[in-house]
Amino acid sequence: MPATDPRTHEDYDRLYYRLDLEPGASAADIKHNYRQLAQILHPDKWRHPSAASLHWADEQFKRIKEAREVLEAYWAMHHQAPSSGTVPGNAQLLRVREQMRELEVRRERLHGELDGLQRDRLRALAEIARMQTERERLIGEIVRLRDDVASERAAHAVWRDNEQAASEAEDQATAEHAAEALADHDLAPTARHPIRNFFFARFDDPSRGWLMTLSAAVVVLIVLFVAAHRLVFSVFDATGSWRWLGVLLQAVLIATGAILAGGFAWSQRTLHRADRAGRMHGVPLPARETWQRVGAALRGTGRHGASWQIETGALSPDDSSFTLQAVLRFSTRQHGESEAHQTVTFRCRAHAAGAGTTRIAWDFGVQAPTWWLVPAAGVVRDLRRRVEADIAGRI
């Protein structure tokens, strides 16, 4: 609601005194003092506990707000300080100043209370952080004790079985070795992409892999340079006035080719490492827990809002083996424009090799256009890291 014009019942000097200003102060001073007083008298800022004090602060806030609106309206219309017809007396000035001093004392007291509350809050936050650290330490200790107990139970069960039936264990071991050899043959990943595996196995050689990688990069750059040079300067004159444009196009073609070749090489190297990491190996976990950890790794990996969907997965009734095939499908287009044509398939098979030990193997399949190989390789890398962190890292 707009403030009333004071010329009919009140002079402008009284409005200045409400804002603790001398008559004739500028519009900037009016705004500045109003903000300072509002920080003290606003109902949301006033922290005095009594209802009477809160009512008094609310009335004072309305008075300074009215004074500011009237004075700012006068400044906006006349662009000068208003003049009043009366001059306040000394008693009035003393009363106003006494009220301001009282307000200052109250403000200082409230600031002290706020500082105390802030210190209490910081102490509470520090205590919460300490309790969280202690909780994490206890959880880690509980997990370690649980693993130790499981290992001790498994070792005791093996020792008891060996003591009770030594001869039967020998025959059973022979049968298990034969079954393990057959299962390893079934679980071994198919030898796909022999050319890719041949080259990248040498690039990953710790003794000379860096040299072969550098040599391959140099060869690719030379080929790109020669191809770009022949392509560009078959159109532009090598000595004409447009040579600078040909040189620029040549540099763009070389940079684009280097980016595409580098992305293709990185994706192929990532897929090769994923296939190599998925070869048959043993993990010190029961088949059921291995199954659960593989499922947890799949649930924690996704891209562009898509998630892994387990198409086939079965755990044997006696918890001795399992097979799993999960697929991640998504499209880089907006939702609903087209079906997903980018697919990453994860296949995993495992069988129990003994008490608390599982033989596991996995591999990946990618069905996507060439331009999508880089994000597909990123999906494969993320899942391989999660699986290795939860399972293969315990070898």
C-alpha positions, 0 to 999 in steps of 0.5 A: 500500500503506497504511503500517504502524502505527509504535507497534510499532517506531518512534516518531512523532517520527522520522516528523516528522524525516523530513519535516524537522518538529518533533514535534507539527506540524500536518497542513498542515505535514506536507503542505507539507513533504512536497510540498517534499521530493517536488519534490527526491527524486521519481525524475522530479524527481531529475536526478543522473546516477549510479545510486547517487544515484538509488537513494538518492533513491528510498529517501528518497522512499519514507521520506518518503511512508511518514511522511506516510501514517502521520502523516496517518492519525493526524491523520484518526483523532485530530484531534491531533498524535501523541505518542511515547515517545522523544526523539531525541538531538542527534546524530540531529538534527545528522545529519538537518539535515546531510542536509537541507543537502546536499539543499538544495545539490543542489536549488540546483545542479539549479535552476541547471542547469534555468535554463541549459536554459531559456535554451538553449531560448529561444535555439533558439526565437528561431533557429527563428523567424528561420529561418522568417521567412527561409524565407517571404521566400525563398519570396516572392522565388521566386514573384515571380521565377517570375511575372516569368520567365513574363511575360517569356517570354509577352511575348517569344513575342508579339513573336516571333510578331508579327515573323514573321507581321505580316499573318497576325497582323492577320487572326488578331486580327480573327478573335479579336476576333470570337470574343471578342465571341461568347464574351463574349456566351455567358459573360455571366451571365443577367440574373436578379433585375432588381428586386434588382439595380435597388435594390442597385445604387443602395444601393452608389452611393458618392455617395448609397447611404448615404442610400438605405440609411438611408431604407430602414431608416427605412421598414422600421422604421416599417412594422414599428412600425405593423404590430406596433402594430395586431397587438398592440393589436387583442388588448390594450386600449390603456389597460387594465392589460395595456398593459405586456404589449402594449408588450413584445410590440410591442417583441419583434415589432419587434426580430424583424422588424428582425432578419429584414428585416436578414438578408434584406437583407444576404443579397440584397445579398451575392448582388447583389455576388457577381453583379456581381463575376462579370461578364466581365473579364480576368485576366493568367493562362493558362487552365490556371492560371486553372482550377487557381486556381478549383479551389483556391478551391473546395477551400478553402471549405466549411460544416458539414463539406460541401465543393464537388463539381464536377459538370461541369468540362472544360478544352479540349485546347489549354488555351484555355478551360474550363467548370465547375459546382460544387455545395455541398449540406448540411443544418443537421440532424444527419447522417443525419436528412434529405437536404440541401435547401440548395444553392449552385451556382457556375458559371464559364466562361473562354476565352483572350483572348491570350498569358497572358490569360484572359476569365472570368465566373462566377455563383451559384445558391441553392436554399434556403428563405428562412430559410436565405438568410443562411448561403447568402449567407455561403457565396457571400461566402466563395467570392467572396472566395477567387476574387477573392483568387486571380484577380480580384485580379490584374487 
